[in-house]
C-alpha cells in the first residue's frame, strides 16, 4: 500500500514538473543592444494544435506576453538577429518536415511581425510563405494603411 502511494505521488510530481517546465532563450529580441530573455512553456492542446505561453522580458524592463499556437508539439525559439525571433518545429517520419518562422520586431506595431515561413520537406523541397498583411507573433493581423494620393 505504501509503495502504491509513493508511485502515485511520484507520478503527480513528475506530471506537475512537466506542466510547469519553462524553456528560456536569451538574445536581442527587440531592436536595441540590451540583452533580453524569452521564456516559453506548453500550456494546452486545442483543436488546431498545442499552445505555448511566451514572455519576452526586455533588457529595458518592458514585458511582452503572448500565446503562440503551433501545428504539433515541440517548438524551439532562437534569436536570429537583433530584433528577430525565429521559431522551429520538426515533424519526424517519412512524411516529416521542418517549419521555420522568422518574426522581426516592428516598432509601429510594437510586435514581432511574420517575415516568412519556410517549410522544408524530407526530400529537400522548400515552400516559402510571406503574408500579404502584417501578422504578429501572437496571431494579430494588421490592416495595411493605404496612402492617400496628393492632388
C-alpha positions in Angstrom: 0.0 0.0 0.0 2.8 2.4 0.9 4.6 1.6 -2.4 1.4 2.5 -4.4 1.1 5.8 -2.6 4.8 6.6 -3.3 4.4 5.7 -7.0 1.2 7.8 -7.3 2.9 10.8 -5.6 5.9 10.4 -7.8 3.7 10.5 -10.9 1.9 13.5 -9.7 5.2 15.4 -9.1 6.5 14.4 -12.5 3.3 15.5 -14.2 3.4 18.9 -12.4 7.1 19.4 -13.2 6.4 18.8 -16.9 3.4 21.2 -16.8 5.5 24.0 -15.3 8.7 23.4 -17.1 9.9 26.5 -18.9 12.4 26.9 -21.6 14.5 30.1 -21.8 16.4 31.8 -24.6 18.4 35.0 -24.3 19.2 37.3 -27.1 18.4 40.8 -28.6 14.8 40.3 -29.4 13.8 43.9 -29.7 15.7 46.5 -31.6 18.3 47.5 -29.1 21.6 46.3 -27.8 20.4 45.3 -24.3 20.1 41.5 -23.8 16.5 40.2 -23.4 15.0 36.9 -22.2 12.3 34.9 -23.9 10.7 32.1 -21.9 8.0 29.7 -23.0 6.1 26.7 -21.9 3.5 24.3 -23.2 0.1 25.2 -21.7 -2.6 23.3 -23.5 -3.8 21.4 -26.6 -6.5 22.9 -28.8 -8.3 21.6 -31.8 -5.7 23.3 -34.0 -2.7 22.1 -32.1 -0.6 22.8 -29.0 -0.5 26.3 -27.5 2.6 27.8 -25.8 2.6 30.7 -23.4 5.5 33.0 -24.2 7.0 36.0 -22.4 9.8 38.4 -23.6 11.4 40.4 -20.8 13.4 43.1 -22.5 16.6 44.5 -21.0 14.9 47.9 -20.6 12.2 46.3 -18.3 9.3 46.1 -20.8 7.5 42.8 -20.9 5.5 41.2 -23.7 3.2 38.2 -23.1 1.6 36.2 -26.0 0.4 32.8 -26.8 1.5 31.0 -29.9 -0.3 28.1 -31.5 1.7 25.5 -33.3 0.9 22.7 -35.6 2.4 20.0 -33.4 4.1 19.7 -30.1 7.7 20.6 -29.8 8.9 24.1 -30.7 12.2 25.9 -30.3 12.8 29.7 -30.2 16.1 31.4 -31.4 17.4 34.9 -31.7 18.2 35.1 -35.4 19.5 38.8 -35.4 18.8 42.0 -33.5 15.1 42.4 -33.3 14.4 38.9 -34.6 12.7 35.8 -33.2 12.9 32.5 -35.1 10.7 29.5 -34.3 11.4 26.0 -35.4 9.4 22.8 -35.4 10.3 19.3 -36.8 7.9 16.5 -37.6 9.7 13.2 -37.8 9.0 10.3 -40.1 8.6 9.6 -43.8 6.1 12.4 -44.2 8.1 14.6 -41.9 9.1 18.2 -42.4 10.7 21.2 -40.8 8.9 24.5 -40.3 10.8 27.7 -39.6 9.2 31.1 -39.0 11.1 34.4 -38.8 9.5 37.3 -36.9 11.0 40.8 -36.9 10.2 43.4 -34.3 8.4 46.4 -35.8 8.1 49.5 -33.6 5.0 50.8 -35.4 3.1 47.6 -34.3 5.0 47.1 -31.0 5.1 43.4 -32.0 7.1 40.9 -33.9 5.8 40.6 -37.4 6.0 37.4 -39.5 8.6 37.9 -42.2 8.4 34.5 -43.7 7.6 30.8 -43.0 9.8 28.1 -44.7 8.6 24.5 -44.8 11.3 22.0 -45.8 10.1 18.5 -46.7 12.2 15.3 -46.2 13.0 15.4 -50.0 14.6 18.8 -49.5 11.9 20.7 -51.3 11.3 24.2 -49.8 8.0 26.1 -49.6 8.2 29.8 -48.6 5.2 31.7 -47.4 5.1 35.5 -47.0 1.9 37.0 -45.6 0.0 39.7 -47.5 -0.9 41.6 -44.3 1.4 42.1 -41.4 0.8 39.3 -38.9 2.1 39.5 -35.3 3.7 36.6 -33.5 0.6 36.5 -31.3 -1.6 36.0 -34.4 -2.9 39.6 -34.6 -3.4 40.5 -38.3 -2.9 44.2 -39.0 -4.5 46.2 -41.8 -2.2 47.9 -44.3 -2.9 51.6 -44.3 -3.4 52.9 -47.8 -1.6 56.1 -48.6 -3.7 58.9 -49.9 -2.6 60.3 -53.2 -1.8 64.0 -53.3 -3.5 66.1 -55.9 
